[in-house]
Amino acid sequence: MRTATYFFIFLNLSLALFEEPAVYPLPFLATAVVEVLCLLVFLGRLAHFATVTPHSVFWKDTKNICIMVAILLSLTDLAIYGVLRVYNVSSIRWSRIVRPIFLINFAESRQIRRAFRSIRNTLPEITYVFLLFMFSLLMFSLMALKLFGERNLQTAEGLPYFRNYLEIVFDLYVLVTTANSPDVMMPAFDFSSWYALFFIAFVIVNTYIFMSLFLAVVYNNYKKHLKVMPG
């Protein structure tokens, strides 16, 4: 039963690859039949729980309520989407976001549920580190605006360089991952090689210090909650 449950959960989650917009699009009828089959299996599994569990316990278990709500929302969305498709009205399958609920809330997914609860309990404790990182990013962005915004520099594509504060924040945020390095600093470097010190300082503070600190806080708190979290 556990293997069958995991198989249909995986099948249900995999439908996102084949539903519009999709990587490998399939006809709507084919994906709808597969989804209805998965939902019927989930409903049958839930009915099996109800037969072997006292009613007072079954209806007090929020996991069972979440599964029933997810099944109802998925069927409702599927029916609405099908009707709108018949009348050539474009719409979006909004119920896709509830599909991971099946993965988390079935009894067989105890370890996944423990990991999810640990992540949820860890988030408040890493907020302070994240806010400190965002403060550093915003301050460096402000300095970049003052350093480069009034020098009429241009990128290799001829676009204004570091003149819009929000664009600076985004570019420096990407620089934390080093995905746009060293391209992001080349216009300033071409103007004066000393400006490379600004980007070097930014990478040292935000990439090497803050990201290491952020990872350490996340790991330690997640491990702590995982040890004390019940199944």
PyMOL commands that set and color helices and strands:
alter all, ss='L'
color gray80, all
select helices_A, chain A and resi 2-17+28-52+55-60+62-86+94-98+100-105+107-148+165-176+183-191+193-228
alter helices_A, ss='H'
color red, helices_A
deselect
rebuild
show_as cartoon
